[in-house]
Amino acid sequence: MVITMNKKEFLNELCKQTDLNESKAISVNDILEKNFFISKKNKDKIISELVIKLNISLDKATEIYNICKKIVSNEIMNKLKQPFKNQD
């Protein structure tokens, strides 16, 4: 079973939890989709790409990375607790 979050839901949640607009949230999503971001191995690479692409500080990029990880982790936990919720 593949656990996926609707891309639009992810972008909306990312915008809500950060001060990013939709176009910057899409850029963040593109970077995350290019890399396996749950792995600690790619964390530094992803954060570096966020700094460059969004022209933000290292601290802000790290914060965005952690928020993204939290959003996805929460969604995975919700799917595990309620596997048949929101299935169309």
DSSP file (Angstrom, degrees, kcal/mol; ACC not computed):
  #  RESIDUE AA STRUCTURE BP1 BP2  ACC     N-H-->O    O-->H-N    N-H-->O    O-->H-N    TCO  KAPPA ALPHA  PHI   PSI    X-CA   Y-CA   Z-CA
    1    1 A M              0   0    0      0, 0.0     2,-0.5     0, 0.0     0, 0.0   0.000 360.0 360.0 360.0 126.0    0.0    0.0    0.0
    2    2 A V        -     0   0    0      2,-0.0     2,-0.7     0, 0.0     0, 0.0  -0.817 360.0-148.4 -94.9 127.1    1.4    3.3   -1.0
    3    3 A I        +     0   0    0     -2,-0.5     2,-0.4     2,-0.0    73,-0.1  -0.850  27.2 169.5 -97.7 115.7    0.7    6.2    1.4
    4    4 A T        -     0   0    0     -2,-0.7     2,-0.4    71,-0.1    -2,-0.0  -0.949  26.6-144.1-128.6 148.5    0.4    9.5   -0.5
    5    5 A M        -     0   0    0     -2,-0.4     2,-0.0     1,-0.0    67,-0.0  -0.894  37.2-101.2-106.5 138.6   -0.8   12.9    0.4
    6    6 A N     >  -     0   0    0     -2,-0.4     4,-2.3     1,-0.1     5,-0.2  -0.367  28.2-134.3 -56.4 131.4   -2.7   14.9   -2.1
    7    7 A K  H  > S+     0   0    0      1,-0.2     4,-2.6     2,-0.2     5,-0.2   0.890 105.0  51.6 -59.4 -41.7   -0.2   17.5   -3.5
    8    8 A K  H  > S+     0   0    0      1,-0.2     4,-2.6     2,-0.2    -1,-0.2   0.900 108.9  51.1 -64.0 -40.8   -2.7   20.3   -3.1
    9    9 A E  H  > S+     0   0    0      2,-0.2     4,-2.4     1,-0.2    -1,-0.2   0.908 110.7  49.3 -61.8 -42.0   -3.3   19.4    0.5
   10   10 A F  H  X S+     0   0    0     -4,-2.3     4,-2.6     2,-0.2    -2,-0.2   0.938 111.8  47.7 -62.7 -46.8    0.4   19.4    1.2
   11   11 A L  H  X S+     0   0    0     -4,-2.6     4,-2.5     1,-0.2    -2,-0.2   0.910 112.3  49.6 -62.2 -42.5    0.9   22.8   -0.5
   12   12 A N  H  X S+     0   0    0     -4,-2.6     4,-2.1     1,-0.2    -1,-0.2   0.920 112.9  46.6 -61.6 -43.8   -2.0   24.3    1.4
   13   13 A E  H  X S+     0   0    0     -4,-2.4     4,-2.2     2,-0.2    -2,-0.2   0.891 111.5  51.6 -67.0 -39.3   -0.7   23.0    4.7
   14   14 A L  H  X S+     0   0    0     -4,-2.6     4,-1.3     2,-0.2     6,-0.4   0.915 111.2  47.2 -63.6 -43.5    2.9   24.2    3.9
   15   15 A C  H  < S+     0   0    0     -4,-2.5    -1,-0.2     1,-0.2    -2,-0.2   0.884 112.6  50.8 -63.4 -38.6    1.6   27.7    3.1
   16   16 A K  H  < S+     0   0    0     -4,-2.1    -2,-0.2     1,-0.2    -1,-0.2   0.880 114.4  41.9 -67.8 -38.3   -0.5   27.7    6.3
   17   17 A Q  H  < S+     0   0    0     -4,-2.2     2,-0.2    -5,-0.1    -1,-0.2   0.600 122.1  35.8 -88.1 -11.3    2.4   26.7    8.5
   18   18 A T  S  < S-     0   0    0     -4,-1.3    46,-0.0    -5,-0.2     0, 0.0  -0.722  85.7-110.2-127.5 179.4    5.0   29.0    6.9
   19   19 A D  S    S+     0   0    0     -2,-0.2     2,-0.2     2,-0.0    -4,-0.1   0.122  74.1 127.2 -97.3  21.0    5.0   32.4    5.4
   20   20 A L        -     0   0    0     -6,-0.4    -2,-0.2    -5,-0.1     2,-0.1  -0.502  54.4-135.0 -78.9 144.7    5.5   31.0    1.9
   21   21 A N     >  -     0   0    0     -2,-0.2     4,-2.3     1,-0.1     5,-0.2  -0.398  36.4 -94.0 -85.9 175.9    3.2   31.9   -1.0
   22   22 A E  H  > S+     0   0    0      1,-0.2     4,-2.2     2,-0.2     5,-0.2   0.872 123.0  52.7 -63.5 -38.7    1.9   29.2   -3.3
   23   23 A S  H  > S+     0   0    0      1,-0.2     4,-1.7     2,-0.2    -1,-0.2   0.891 112.1  45.4 -66.7 -37.7    4.7   29.6   -5.9
   24   24 A K  H  > S+     0   0    0      2,-0.2     4,-2.3     1,-0.2    -1,-0.2   0.866 110.8  53.8 -71.3 -35.3    7.4   29.2   -3.3
   25   25 A A  H  X S+     0   0    0     -4,-2.3     4,-2.5     2,-0.2    -2,-0.2   0.885 107.2  51.7 -64.3 -37.7    5.6   26.3   -1.8
   26   26 A I  H  X S+     0   0    0     -4,-2.2     4,-2.5     2,-0.2    -1,-0.2   0.896 108.2  51.7 -64.5 -39.5    5.5   24.7   -5.3
   27   27 A S  H  X S+     0   0    0     -4,-1.7     4,-2.0     2,-0.2    -2,-0.2   0.909 109.8  49.3 -62.5 -41.8    9.3   25.2   -5.5
   28   28 A V  H  X S+     0   0    0     -4,-2.3     4,-2.4     1,-0.2    -2,-0.2   0.935 111.1  49.8 -61.7 -46.2    9.8   23.5   -2.1
   29   29 A N  H  X S+     0   0    0     -4,-2.5     4,-2.6     1,-0.2    -2,-0.2   0.896 107.9  53.5 -60.9 -41.0    7.6   20.6   -3.3
   30   30 A D  H  X S+     0   0    0     -4,-2.5     4,-1.4     1,-0.2    -1,-0.2   0.911 109.8  48.0 -61.0 -42.1    9.7   20.3   -6.5
   31   31 A I  H  X S+     0   0    0     -4,-2.0     4,-0.9     1,-0.2    -1,-0.2   0.912 112.7  48.6 -64.3 -42.4   12.9   20.1   -4.5
   32   32 A L  H >< S+     0   0    0     -4,-2.4     3,-0.5     1,-0.2     5,-0.5   0.880 108.8  53.2 -66.7 -37.2   11.4   17.5   -2.1
   33   33 A E  H 3< S+     0   0    0     -4,-2.6    -1,-0.2     1,-0.2    -2,-0.2   0.803 105.5  54.8 -68.8 -27.7   10.1   15.4   -5.0
   34   34 A K  H 3< S+     0   0    0     -4,-1.4     2,-0.3    -5,-0.2    -1,-0.2   0.740 114.2  43.1 -74.0 -22.5   13.6   15.3   -6.6
   35   35 A N  S << S-     0   0    0     -4,-0.9     2,-1.4    -3,-0.5     3,-0.1  -0.871  86.3-114.7-125.3 153.3   15.1   13.9   -3.4
   36   36 A F    >   -     0   0    0     -2,-0.3     3,-0.9     1,-0.2     6,-0.4  -0.734  41.6-178.3 -83.8  93.7   14.1   11.3   -0.8
   37   37 A F  T 3   +     0   0    0     -2,-1.4    -1,-0.2    -5,-0.5    32,-0.1   0.605  66.8  68.6 -82.5 -11.6   13.7   13.8    1.9
   38   38 A I  T 3  S+     0   0    0     -3,-0.1    -1,-0.2     4,-0.0     2,-0.2   0.787  85.1  89.7 -72.4 -25.2   12.8   11.6    4.8
   39   39 A S  S X  S-     0   0    0     -3,-0.9     3,-0.7     1,-0.1     4,-0.4  -0.497  75.6-142.5 -73.0 137.1   16.4   10.3    4.7
   40   40 A K  G >> S+     0   0    0      1,-0.2     3,-0.7    -2,-0.2     4,-0.5   0.740  96.3  73.5 -68.1 -22.0   18.9   12.1    6.8
   41   41 A K  G 34 S+     0   0    0      1,-0.2     4,-0.3     2,-0.1    -1,-0.2   0.867 102.8  36.9 -60.5 -38.9   21.4   11.5    4.0
   42   42 A N  G <> S+     0   0    0     -3,-0.7     4,-2.7    -6,-0.4     5,-0.2   0.444  88.8  98.3 -95.4  -0.9   19.7   14.1    1.7
   43   43 A K  H <> S+     0   0    0     -3,-0.7     4,-2.6    -4,-0.4     5,-0.2   0.922  85.6  44.4 -55.6 -51.0   18.8   16.7    4.4
   44   44 A D  H  X S+     0   0    0     -4,-0.5     4,-2.3    -3,-0.2    -1,-0.2   0.883 113.8  50.9 -63.8 -38.5   21.8   18.9    3.9
   45   45 A K  H  > S+     0   0    0     -4,-0.3     4,-2.2     2,-0.2    -1,-0.2   0.929 112.1  46.7 -63.8 -45.3   21.4   18.8    0.1
   46   46 A I  H  X S+     0   0    0     -4,-2.7     4,-2.4     2,-0.2    -2,-0.2   0.925 112.1  49.7 -63.8 -45.7   17.7   19.7    0.3
   47   47 A I  H  X S+     0   0    0     -4,-2.6     4,-2.3    -5,-0.2    -1,-0.2   0.902 110.3  51.1 -62.0 -41.0   18.4   22.6    2.7
   48   48 A S  H  X S+     0   0    0     -4,-2.3     4,-2.1     1,-0.2    -1,-0.2   0.911 110.0  49.3 -61.8 -42.4   21.1   23.9    0.5
   49   49 A E  H  X S+     0   0    0     -4,-2.2     4,-3.1     1,-0.2     5,-0.3   0.885 109.6  52.1 -64.5 -38.3   18.8   23.8   -2.5
   50   50 A L  H  X S+     0   0    0     -4,-2.4     4,-2.3     2,-0.2     6,-0.3   0.913 108.4  51.2 -63.6 -41.9   16.1   25.6   -0.5
   51   51 A V  H  X>S+     0   0    0     -4,-2.3     5,-1.0     2,-0.2     4,-0.9   0.929 117.3  39.2 -59.4 -46.5   18.5   28.4    0.4
   52   52 A I  H  <5S+     0   0    0     -4,-2.1    -2,-0.2     3,-0.2    -1,-0.2   0.951 119.4  43.4 -71.1 -50.4   19.5   28.9   -3.2
   53   53 A K  H  <5S+     0   0    0     -4,-3.1    -3,-0.2     1,-0.2    -2,-0.2   0.881 125.7  31.8 -67.5 -39.5   16.1   28.5   -4.9
   54   54 A L  H  <5S-     0   0    0     -4,-2.3    -1,-0.2    -5,-0.3    -2,-0.2   0.520 100.2-129.5 -97.1  -6.3   14.1   30.6   -2.4
   55   55 A N  T  <5 +     0   0    0     -4,-0.9     2,-0.2    -5,-0.3    -3,-0.2   0.961  60.8 136.3  55.2  55.6   17.0   33.0   -1.5
   56   56 A I      < -     0   0    0     -5,-1.0    -1,-0.2    -6,-0.3    -2,-0.1  -0.756  57.6 -86.0-126.1 171.1   16.5   32.5    2.3
   57   57 A S     >  -     0   0    0     -2,-0.2     4,-2.3     1,-0.1     5,-0.2  -0.292  36.4-112.5 -75.1 163.0   18.7   31.9    5.3
   58   58 A L  H  > S+     0   0    0      1,-0.2     4,-2.3     2,-0.2     5,-0.2   0.884 118.4  52.8 -61.9 -39.9   20.0   28.6    6.3
   59   59 A D  H  > S+     0   0    0      2,-0.2     4,-2.1     1,-0.2    -1,-0.2   0.913 109.9  47.2 -63.5 -43.1   17.9   28.8    9.5
   60   60 A K  H  > S+     0   0    0      2,-0.2     4,-2.4     1,-0.2    -2,-0.2   0.898 111.9  50.6 -66.3 -40.5   14.7   29.5    7.5
   61   61 A A  H  X S+     0   0    0     -4,-2.3     4,-2.5     2,-0.2    -2,-0.2   0.896 110.3  49.8 -63.8 -40.3   15.5   26.6    5.1
   62   62 A T  H  X S+     0   0    0     -4,-2.3     4,-2.4     2,-0.2    -2,-0.2   0.897 110.2  50.9 -64.5 -40.5   16.0   24.3    8.0
   63   63 A E  H  X S+     0   0    0     -4,-2.1     4,-2.2     2,-0.2    -2,-0.2   0.923 110.9  47.7 -62.5 -44.8   12.7   25.4    9.5
   64   64 A I  H  X S+     0   0    0     -4,-2.4     4,-2.6     2,-0.2    -2,-0.2   0.917 110.9  51.9 -63.0 -43.4   10.9   24.8    6.2
   65   65 A Y  H  X S+     0   0    0     -4,-2.5     4,-2.4     1,-0.2    -2,-0.2   0.931 110.9  47.4 -57.5 -47.0   12.5   21.3    5.9
   66   66 A N  H  X S+     0   0    0     -4,-2.4     4,-2.2     1,-0.2    -1,-0.2   0.869 110.9  51.4 -65.5 -37.1   11.4   20.4    9.4
   67   67 A I  H  X S+     0   0    0     -4,-2.2     4,-2.6     2,-0.2    -1,-0.2   0.922 110.3  49.4 -65.0 -43.7    7.9   21.6    8.8
   68   68 A C  H  X S+     0   0    0     -4,-2.6     4,-2.3     1,-0.2     5,-0.2   0.922 111.2  49.2 -60.3 -44.4    7.6   19.6    5.6
   69   69 A K  H  X S+     0   0    0     -4,-2.4     4,-2.5     1,-0.2    -1,-0.2   0.897 111.7  49.4 -62.5 -40.4    8.9   16.5    7.4
   70   70 A K  H  X S+     0   0    0     -4,-2.2     4,-2.8     2,-0.2     5,-0.2   0.911 109.3  51.7 -65.9 -42.9    6.3   17.0   10.1
   71   71 A I  H  X S+     0   0    0     -4,-2.6     4,-2.0     1,-0.2    -2,-0.2   0.943 114.5  42.5 -59.0 -48.7    3.5   17.5    7.7
   72   72 A V  H  X S+     0   0    0     -4,-2.3     4,-2.4     2,-0.2    -1,-0.2   0.907 113.8  51.5 -67.4 -41.4    4.3   14.2    5.9
   73   73 A S  H  X S+     0   0    0     -4,-2.5     4,-2.4    -5,-0.2    -2,-0.2   0.913 110.1  49.6 -61.8 -42.6    4.9   12.3    9.1
   74   74 A N  H  X S+     0   0    0     -4,-2.8     4,-2.3     1,-0.2    -1,-0.2   0.896 110.4  50.6 -63.5 -39.4    1.6   13.5   10.5
   75   75 A E  H  X S+     0   0    0     -4,-2.0     4,-2.3    -5,-0.2    -2,-0.2   0.903 109.8  50.1 -65.3 -40.8   -0.2   12.4    7.3
   76   76 A I  H  X S+     0   0    0     -4,-2.4     4,-2.1     2,-0.2    -2,-0.2   0.924 110.9  49.2 -63.2 -43.7    1.5    8.9    7.5
   77   77 A M  H  X S+     0   0    0     -4,-2.4     4,-2.2     1,-0.2    -2,-0.2   0.899 110.1  51.4 -63.6 -39.7    0.4    8.5   11.1
   78   78 A N  H  X S+     0   0    0     -4,-2.3     4,-2.5     1,-0.2    -1,-0.2   0.903 109.8  49.8 -62.6 -40.9   -3.1    9.5   10.2
   79   79 A K  H  < S+     0   0    0     -4,-2.3    -1,-0.2     1,-0.2    -2,-0.2   0.873 111.0  49.5 -66.4 -36.4   -3.2    6.9    7.4
   80   80 A L  H  < S+     0   0    0     -4,-2.1    -1,-0.2     1,-0.2    -2,-0.2   0.870 114.7  43.9 -70.3 -35.9   -1.9    4.3    9.8
   81   81 A K  H  < S+     0   0    0     -4,-2.2    -2,-0.2     1,-0.3    -1,-0.2   0.866 132.3  20.7 -75.7 -36.5   -4.5    5.1   12.4
   82   82 A Q  S >< S+     0   0    0     -4,-2.5     3,-1.4    -5,-0.2    -1,-0.3  -0.661  71.2 172.9-133.1  76.2   -7.4    5.4    9.9
   83   83 A P  T 3  S+     0   0    0      0, 0.0    -1,-0.1     0, 0.0    -3,-0.1   0.703  78.4  43.6 -64.3 -21.2   -6.3    3.5    6.8
   84   84 A F  T >  S+     0   0    0      2,-0.0     3,-1.0     3,-0.0     2,-0.2   0.394  83.5 117.0-106.9   4.2   -9.7    3.8    5.0
   85   85 A K  T <  S+     0   0    0     -3,-1.4     3,-0.1     1,-0.2    -3,-0.1  -0.499  82.9   6.7 -73.0 139.9  -10.5    7.4    5.8
   86   86 A N  T 3  S+     0   0    0      1,-0.2     2,-0.6    -2,-0.2    -1,-0.2   0.727  86.6 145.1  63.0  27.0  -10.8    9.7    2.7
   87   87 A Q    <         0   0    0     -3,-1.0    -1,-0.2     1,-0.1    -3,-0.0  -0.855 360.0 360.0 -96.3 124.5  -10.5    7.0    0.1
   88   88 A D              0   0    0     -2,-0.6    -1,-0.1    -3,-0.1    -2,-0.0   0.405 360.0 360.0-102.1 360.0  -12.6    7.6   -2.9
